[in-house]
Amino acid sequence: MEIPEIETPRLRLRGWREGDVERMAAIYSDPEVVRYLRPLDLEGTRKQLLGFEYQWQERGFGLWAVEERTSGRLIGRIGLFHHADWTASQHDAEVGWTLARSSWGRGLGTEGGAAALRYGFETKRMQRIISIAHRENLASQRVMEKLGLHREGETSWRGIPVAWYVISGQDWSRRED
Ligand SMILES: CC(C)(COP(=O)(O)OP(=O)(O)OC[C@H]1O[C@@H](n2cnc3c(N)ncnc32)[C@H](O)[C@@H]1OP(=O)(O)O)[C@@H](O)C(=O)NCCC(=O)NCCS
């Protein structure tokens, strides 16, 4: 399938292009950005983007490349991912976000996250979307709260202490009322 393009007031969520690998690797080269993430070099970034593309083809959802509409510049990735190794609960997908540091603090993570949730619930008819963050990653947890996710608890995942949040399709539709 072709990855669907979604526009929000300030963002364009679009499919991945060849030239995006270098820009995403540059975003990941900032230690602040990867403070709570697995660091990726250029080759690791290339593999990750191929994995995103693969999941789009396999499941019809995934992570989008995120552009700021005014500049057309790639500023990160936002979207949905199913983790086969997440066993703490049933989930249709996890919603996640990573933006270049220069784009933080303007509500863009929340704006893009809302578009991803809308796609999951309204286009893909998902029932349960989770979000997982390092226990100390409070900015990401704040985005989850602003999007209406509820904290479920803490666990260890891939050897990391994480907090995880949930939103059901019912919560989402009530939120839209
Ligand atoms: C998480 C991330 C996408 C948030 O993007 P963003 O566009 O800055 O998010 P928003 O502006 O929509 O919201 C951030 C919220 O977190 C709050 N916040 C930021 N830093 C915080 C901190 N250290 N402690 C507590 N809250 C914090 C902000 O004040 C804001 O809340 P508010 O609107 O109530 O003031 C961005 O920080 C990022 O890319 N981080 C690095 C990658 C990452 O860790 N991704 C998540 C992996 S689980």
The ligand as an ORCA input file, in Angstrom:
! r2SCAN-3c Opt
* xyz 0 1
  C       8.439     13.379     23.471
  C       8.462     14.472     22.393
  C       8.060     13.888     21.048
  C       7.487     15.570     22.798
  O       7.378     16.486     21.721
  P       6.850     17.989     21.923
  O       6.420     18.477     20.587
  O       7.831     18.784     22.671
  O       5.553     17.706     22.832
  P       4.408     18.740     23.213
  O       4.930     20.137     23.076
  O       3.186     18.365     22.458
  O       4.158     18.383     24.754
  C       5.230     18.191     25.656
  C       4.709     18.315     27.071
  O       5.686     17.776     27.964
  C       6.039     18.761     28.915
  N       7.431     18.532     29.253
  C       8.511     18.749     28.494
  N       9.623     18.390     29.155
  C       9.214     17.921     30.354
  C       9.894     17.408     31.490
  N      11.221     17.275     31.509
  N       9.152     17.053     32.572
  C       7.817     17.152     32.574
  N       7.110     17.630     31.499
  C       7.820     18.023     30.426
  C       5.790     20.056     28.208
  O       5.660     21.124     29.132
  C       4.475     19.739     27.493
  O       3.370     19.728     28.378
  P       2.361     21.016     28.500
  O       1.782     21.237     27.140
  O       1.382     20.572     29.517
  O       3.239     22.169     28.931
  C       9.886     15.090     22.289
  O      10.279     15.536     23.568
  C      10.939     14.100     21.779
  O      11.085     13.892     20.593
  N      11.707     13.498     22.714
  C      12.812     12.619     22.341
  C      12.362     11.295     21.790
  C      11.520     10.516     22.777
  O      11.886     10.377     23.940
  N      10.394     10.007     22.297
  C       9.461      9.263     23.097
  C       9.891      7.888     23.295
  S       8.774      7.025     24.388
*
